[in-house]
């Protein structure tokens, strides 16, 4: 399964400040605005934040809830291997978007 990103391209074309939170974290959009970020990457959209993103001129990229959470898990596996010589295997078991 390969989810296509959903993009709300309301911000500047030239990106300067990016925020990323894995999973379903669109509810942190107010903090993104407060911190002056122009682009926010997270897992999945919620209609209730659409107009806020548009009014505040913030780009929001949704890459899928599951996919957005895999990066951290894979990084922990690499760290455990490097630091403690523990072999880790990532099991890719997508659950939907």
SEDO-40774 format. One line per field, with one value per atom (N, C-alpha, C, CB): residue in three letters; y, z, x. Coordinates in steps of 0.001 Angstrom, whole numbers, plus 500000, padded with zeros to 6 digits. Glycine has a CB too. Layout:
% SEDO-40774
code <- ALA; ...;
north <- Y; ...;
up <- Z; ...;
east <- X; ...;
% end
This chain:
% SEDO-40774
code <- UNK; UNK; UNK; UNK; UNK; UNK; UNK; UNK; UNK; UNK; UNK; UNK; UNK; UNK; UNK; UNK; UNK; UNK; UNK; UNK; UNK; UNK; UNK; UNK; UNK; UNK; UNK; UNK; UNK; UNK; UNK; UNK; UNK; UNK; UNK; UNK; UNK; UNK; UNK; UNK; UNK; UNK; UNK; UNK; UNK; UNK; UNK; UNK; UNK; UNK; UNK; UNK; UNK; UNK; UNK; UNK; UNK; UNK; UNK; UNK; UNK; UNK; UNK; UNK; UNK; UNK; UNK; UNK; UNK; UNK; UNK; UNK; UNK; UNK; UNK; UNK; UNK; UNK; UNK; UNK; UNK; UNK; UNK; UNK; UNK; UNK; UNK; UNK; UNK; UNK; UNK; UNK; UNK; UNK; UNK; UNK; UNK; UNK; UNK; UNK; UNK; UNK; UNK; UNK; UNK; UNK; UNK; UNK; UNK; UNK; UNK; UNK; UNK; UNK; UNK; UNK; UNK; UNK; UNK; UNK; UNK; UNK; UNK; UNK; UNK; UNK; UNK; UNK; UNK; UNK; UNK; UNK; UNK; UNK; UNK; UNK; UNK; UNK; UNK; UNK; UNK; UNK; UNK; UNK; UNK; UNK; UNK; UNK; UNK; UNK; UNK; UNK; UNK; UNK; UNK; UNK; UNK; UNK; UNK; UNK; UNK; UNK; UNK; UNK; UNK; UNK; UNK; UNK; UNK; UNK; UNK; UNK; UNK; UNK; UNK; UNK; UNK; UNK; UNK; UNK; UNK; UNK; UNK; UNK; UNK; UNK; UNK; UNK; UNK; UNK; UNK; UNK; UNK; UNK; UNK; UNK; UNK; UNK; UNK; UNK; UNK; UNK; UNK; UNK; UNK; UNK; UNK; UNK; UNK; UNK; UNK; UNK; UNK; UNK; UNK; UNK; UNK; UNK; UNK; UNK; UNK; UNK; UNK; UNK; UNK; UNK; UNK; UNK; UNK; UNK; UNK; UNK; UNK; UNK; UNK; UNK; UNK; UNK; UNK; UNK; UNK; UNK; UNK; UNK; UNK; UNK; UNK; UNK; UNK; UNK; UNK; UNK; UNK; UNK; UNK; UNK; UNK; UNK; UNK; UNK; UNK; UNK; UNK; UNK; UNK; UNK; UNK; UNK; UNK; UNK; UNK; UNK; UNK; UNK; UNK; UNK; UNK; UNK; UNK; UNK; UNK; UNK; UNK; UNK; UNK; UNK; UNK; UNK; UNK; UNK; UNK; UNK; UNK; UNK; UNK; UNK; UNK; UNK; UNK; UNK; UNK; UNK; UNK; UNK; UNK; UNK; UNK; UNK; UNK; UNK; UNK; UNK; UNK; UNK; UNK; UNK; UNK; UNK; UNK; UNK; UNK; UNK; UNK; UNK; UNK; UNK; UNK; UNK; UNK; UNK; UNK; UNK; UNK; UNK; UNK; UNK; UNK; UNK; UNK; UNK; UNK; UNK; UNK; UNK; UNK; UNK; UNK; UNK; UNK; UNK; UNK; UNK; UNK; UNK; UNK; UNK; UNK; UNK; UNK; UNK; UNK; UNK; UNK; UNK; UNK; UNK; UNK; UNK; UNK; UNK; UNK; UNK; UNK; UNK; UNK; UNK; UNK; UNK; UNK; UNK; UNK; UNK; UNK; UNK; UNK; UNK; UNK; UNK;
north <- 498822; 500000; 501246; 499996; 502125; 503391; 504513; 503456; 505192; 506309; 507514; 506657; 508212; 509445; 510572; 509755; 511420; 512544; 513467; 513336; 514050; 515098; 516400; 514848; 517383; 518643; 519809; 518870; 520567; 521845; 522906; 522049; 523375; 524319; 525764; 524062; 526191; 527531; 528476; 527463; 527948; 528755; 529179; 527995; 529692; 530164; 529018; 530914; 529346; 528345; 528001; 528861; 529006; 528781; 528507; 530014; 527272; 526833; 527190; 525318; 527755; 528126; 527392; 529605; 527150; 526517; 525391; 527562; 524168; 522971; 522333; 521957; 521861; 521076; 519698; 521779; 518691; 517314; 516636; 516512; 516089; 515252; 514050; 516041; 512868; 511628; 511379; 510450; 510566; 510110; 511118; 509795; 511075; 512000; 513226; 511325; 514170; 515305; 516657; 515272; 516681; 517956; 518921; 517731; 518397; 519265; 520191; 518418; 519960; 520836; 521996; 520029; 522149; 523254; 524623; 523220; 524888; 526189; 526456; 526265; 525438; 525610; 525829; 524381; 525174; 525373; 526844; 524459; 527389; 528804; 529688; 529155; 529389; 530172; 530188; 529612; 529089; 528987; 529605; 527532; 530047; 530696; 529741; 531675; 528489; 527530; 527780; 526063; 527580; 527787; 526477; 528588; 525360; 524049; 523042; 523590; 522209; 521219; 519863; 521627; 518855; 517495; 516628; 516928; 515900; 515005; 513857; 515765; 513053; 511839; 511991; 510917; 512504; 512514; 513812; 511342; 514190; 515449; 515353; 515929; 516516; 516665; 517936; 516731; 517806; 518928; 520178; 518523; 519994; 521133; 522067; 520630; 521639; 522494; 523073; 521707; 522718; 523183; 524708; 522638; 525346; 526802; 527519; 527271; 526954; 527564; 527580; 526804; 526463; 526388; 527411; 524969; 527522; 528468; 529912; 528256; 530244; 531613; 532020; 531761; 531075; 531364; 531181; 530472; 530785; 530613; 529618; 531962; 528417; 527345; 526188; 526870; 525695; 524465; 523294; 524320; 522348; 521142; 519943; 521126; 519012; 517804; 516604; 517706; 515828; 514625; 513413; 514545; 512638; 511508; 510162; 511505; 510182; 508955; 508660; 507778; 508309; 508060; 506970; 507663; 505841; 504704; 505046; 503473; 505545; 505852; 506861; 506389; 507871; 508914; 508367; 510028; 507262; 506681; 505667; 506019; 505245; 504227; 504777; 503613; 506050; 506618; 506504; 508080; 506841; 506773; 505356; 507390; 504427; 503025; 502478; 502168; 502791; 502333; 502961; 502679; 504226; 504905; 504273; 506398; 503900; 503233; 501900; 503014; 501152; 499883; 500066; 499219; 501075; 501358; 501753; 502476; 502553; 502983; 501782; 504008; 500898; 499708; 498831; 498896; 498718; 497926; 498577; 497763; 499883; 500610; 500660; 502032; 500979; 501193; 499898; 502039; 498912; 497700; 496412; 497608; 496536; 495376; 494461; 494578; 495069; 494319; 494382; 494877; 493244; 493208; 493466; 491847; 494354; 494673; 494492; 496126; 493991; 493818; 494610; 492309; 495447; 496216; 495398; 497597; 495156; 494440; 495462; 493433; 495574; 496546; 495961; 496945; 496383; 495885; 497062; 495008; 497690; 498867; 498574; 499381; 499566; 499424; 500326; 499722; 500965; 501907; 503193; 502179; 504291; 505562; 506010; 506632;
up <- 500000; 500000; 500000; 501206; 499076; 499033; 498981; 497807; 500080; 500144; 499436; 501613; 498684; 498050; 499064; 496754; 499131; 500069; 499723; 500068; 500736; 500574; 500929; 501484; 500058; 500273; 500313; 499161; 501384; 501462; 501215; 502872; 499986; 499627; 499771; 498178; 501014; 501331; 501728; 502440; 501949; 502417; 501283; 503449; 501642; 500633; 499791; 501298; 498557; 497666; 498130; 496203; 498618; 499141; 500643; 498857; 501017; 502403; 503221; 502464; 504412; 505288; 506621; 505537; 507172; 508498; 508455; 509590; 508752; 508669; 510043; 507674; 510311; 511511; 511113; 512419; 511944; 511655; 512945; 510977; 512950; 514054; 513429; 515033; 513844; 513294; 513771; 513674; 513000; 513384; 513064; 514846; 513829; 513654; 514512; 513997; 514039; 514879; 514287; 515113; 513465; 512897; 513987; 511871; 515146; 516228; 516766; 517362; 516359; 516780; 515804; 516920; 514828; 513874; 514559; 512899; 515613; 516287; 516792; 517454; 517295; 517757; 516575; 518576; 515463; 514242; 513839; 513081; 513843; 513508; 514522; 513464; 515799; 516873; 516750; 518238; 516325; 516178; 514876; 516242; 514019; 512779; 511698; 513068; 511761; 510723; 509487; 511220; 508304; 507094; 506458; 506093; 506917; 506389; 507526; 505280; 507507; 508563; 507918; 509508; 508340; 507833; 508969; 507255; 508694; 509690; 508981; 510619; 509755; 509212; 508453; 510284; 509108; 508459; 508711; 508936; 507753; 507859; 508719; 506494; 509098; 509733; 509154; 511321; 508638; 507969; 508846; 507553; 510137; 511048; 511065; 512445; 510518; 510502; 509121; 510986; 508135; 506764; 506687; 505840; 507218; 507099; 507913; 507532; 509029; 509810; 508994; 511146; 508361; 507539; 506411; 506962; 505785; 504675; 505158; 503980; 506233; 506754; 507274; 507860; 507851; 508411; 507391; 509611; 506172; 505072; 505419; 504704; 505821; 506178; 505204; 507653; 504649; 503860; 504828; 502948; 504523; 505344; 504413; 506191; 504736; 503932; 504804; 503361; 504351; 505073; 504327; 505209; 504982; 504306; 504702; 504613; 505517; 505977; 507411; 505071; 508221; 509644; 509848; 510338; 509213; 509400; 508936; 508635; 507700; 507148; 508014; 505720; 508495; 509284; 510575; 509613; 511071; 512315; 512093; 513065; 510868; 510620; 510716; 509254; 510418; 510426; 511798; 509996; 512842; 514203; 514639; 515172; 514316; 514688; 514008; 514311; 512729; 511998; 512582; 510494; 512967; 513552; 514884; 513749; 515693; 516969; 516707; 517796; 515714; 515360; 514969; 514228; 514162; 513759; 514962; 512699; 515839; 517035; 517920; 517829; 518133; 518961; 518360; 519126; 517044; 516371; 516541; 514875; 516312; 516392; 517824; 515853; 518773; 520157; 520940; 520868; 520698; 521521; 520720; 522321; 519421; 518524; 518619; 518848; 518789; 518813; 517434; 519897; 516870; 515551; 515693; 514851; 514884; 514901; 513496; 515416; 513413; 512122; 512134; 511819; 511124; 510996; 510193; 510322; 510762; 510071; 509515; 511024; 508212; 507555; 507420; 506163; 508302; 508324; 508288; 509583; 507117; 507005; 507442; 505575; 508061; 508564; 507840; 510040; 506799; 506068; 505847; 506827; 505678; 505419; 506663; 504956;
east <- 500831; 500000; 500878; 499053; 500616; 501336; 500307; 502312; 500164; 499225; 499824; 498872; 498996; 499448; 499321; 498629; 500329; 500250; 499084; 501568; 498527; 497521; 498227; 496227; 498108; 498824; 497838; 499881; 497910; 497207; 498277; 496461; 498366; 499437; 498954; 499925; 498899; 498421; 499549; 497404; 500726; 501847; 502759; 502639; 503911; 504855; 505409; 505996; 505753; 506353; 507769; 506378; 508485; 509834; 509723; 510773; 509967; 509809; 511045; 509548; 510824; 511935; 511917; 511912; 510723; 510628; 509602; 510241; 510066; 509227; 509072; 509823; 507866; 507600; 507111; 506568; 507404; 506988; 506554; 508136; 505358; 504896; 504204; 503931; 504609; 504066; 502639; 504953; 501934; 500600; 499520; 500567; 498468; 497352; 497557; 496019; 498344; 498738; 498354; 500222; 497324; 496898; 496422; 495785; 496015; 495537; 496630; 494985; 497869; 498964; 499188; 500248; 498304; 498426; 498479; 497264; 497708; 497843; 499266; 496871; 499936; 501321; 502263; 501775; 501980; 502771; 502705; 502256; 501509; 501313; 502032; 499805; 501858; 502483; 504005; 502081; 504584; 506042; 506550; 506466; 505652; 506056; 506540; 507123; 506095; 506474; 505624; 506306; 506198; 505408; 504957; 506202; 505516; 505142; 505108; 506126; 504088; 503890; 503625; 502713; 504365; 504198; 503682; 505540; 502608; 502029; 501326; 501045; 500614; 500029; 498731; 499814; 497700; 496397; 495643; 495572; 494790; 494064; 492811; 493692; 492331; 491023; 490409; 491133; 489226; 488563; 488494; 487164; 488374; 488218; 489430; 487958; 490568; 491765; 492065; 492965; 491281; 491503; 491536; 490413; 490504; 490412; 491476; 489044; 491875; 492946; 494239; 493152; 494553; 495763; 495705; 495941; 494549; 494393; 494511; 493041; 493803; 493825; 495199; 492804; 495920; 497247; 498371; 497505; 498004; 498965; 500079; 499580; 499652; 500586; 500403; 500366; 501501; 501460; 501338; 502735; 500470; 500368; 500442; 499041; 501328; 501510; 501182; 502968; 500216; 499801; 500351; 498236; 501197; 501844; 501239; 503330; 500209; 499570; 499964; 499941; 498979; 499213; 500266; 497903; 500066; 500974; 502394; 500451; 502510; 503835; 504578; 503707; 503874; 504542; 505143; 503560; 504599; 505111; 506233; 503984; 506461; 507489; 508911; 507281; 509105; 510457; 511114; 510415; 510376; 510915; 511227; 509946; 510333; 510543; 511798; 509310; 511961; 513153; 514420; 513033; 514346; 515507; 515903; 515210; 514919; 515215; 515909; 513913; 515443; 516080; 517534; 515328; 517817; 519203; 520048; 519243; 519475; 520198; 520544; 519364; 519586; 519832; 520923; 518543; 520922; 521954; 523321; 521623; 523380; 524650; 525187; 524477; 524325; 524751; 524963; 523738; 524095; 524127; 524306; 522864; 524525; 524634; 523409; 525900; 522246; 520990; 520351; 520021; 520096; 519478; 517981; 519742; 517466; 516037; 515483; 515784; 514290; 513630; 512330; 513363; 512152; 510919; 509916; 511181; 508761; 507694; 506714; 506975; 506670; 505806; 504399; 506377; 503516; 502140; 501166; 501890; 501021; 500160; 498727; 500165; 498130; 496763; 495777; 496724; 496194; 495341; 496098; 494021; 495404; 496069; 496785; 495071;
% end
